[in-house]
Amino acid sequence: MCRKQLLCLALWGALACGPGGDGPRSDSSRSTNAVSTVDSESNCSLPAQRTTVRAQGGAILETWQLRLDDVLTPGLPDEPAFLDYRAAIERDGADLRRPVSDPPVIADDAAAAIWRDTFFNNDLVFEEGVGSVDPISCLDALLFARQAERVSQIEQPTEFIASVLRKQTESGTDLFVVFAAGSEMFVPRGWYGFELVPDLLEEGWSYWYVIHNHTVQRNGDRLALGVPVPSTSDVQLLRHVARGLGLESVRVTNGFYTFSASVDELARFRAR
């Protein structure tokens, strides 16, 4: 059995333990507002070179090619769906670095154990400073905007997942993105795009990071951002990817803020 097949089996096992769901929704410590100004002259725009690998129903797997210099701008996309999403969050005063939302409904001891671990992971980030949570960057915002233009992130919140690879050339740094998403809450199994990565590694690309989003929640009658921290099932999946493909770092975004950590830092998180 080839390396790629072994990796796919390992990833399938990780996914079978549960979807890459959101973190806890009841964090209530101090928070700060995001800088939400979108500079229309920032030239933070979707790359012209995008290739659809496959599409079926509401699922899509596509690749992007662009230069790092193209996304090293402090501005954000002016895509209408992205702007609408951010405006709705801001109207409800929900653009908080540490989101505040309704506490989870815990049905049994197993669910309680999962939430204890999830709250533990949140505290690692927001109380102990493991990794970082910063305003979303141009590239990560473009990924979020791509899914927002497909499916409203207010009316029908959905997740995407993307692999970002990089390669140094004589003229600078090239980026290769594998973007996957569906039309339901979670990306369909079998559509994550990890199977494309081994061939890219053989071509000299390095596996910079994997990013996915956590979707909006509720805070009473108002909207609340998803917590930008990997869930316990996220941690398990990403550890499998790191062992199999040499992944360097991980990110989780909510369209305003993005968590980022090295794979080594991920060792401190709890997984299931």
URMOFEN-V153912 format. One record per run of one state. SS is the DSSP state (hx for helix, st for strand, lp for the rest). FROM is the first residue (numbers start at 0). TO is the last residue. If there is no record, write none. Layout:
SS,FROM,TO + SS,FROM,TO
//
This chain:
lp,0,1 + hx,2,15 + lp,16,31 + st,32,32 + lp,33,48 + st,49,55 + lp,56,57 + st,58,66 + hx,67,70 + lp,71,78 + hx,79,90 + lp,91,94 + st,95,95 + lp,96,107 + hx,108,125 + lp,126,130 + st,131,134 + lp,135,136 + hx,137,149 + lp,150,158 + st,159,168 + lp,169,170 + st,171,180 + lp,181,192 + hx,193,201 + lp,202,204 + st,205,212 + lp,213,215 + st,216,218 + lp,219,220 + st,221,223 + lp,224,230 + hx,231,244 + lp,245,247 + st,248,252 + lp,253,255 + st,256,261 + hx,262,265 + lp,266,271
//
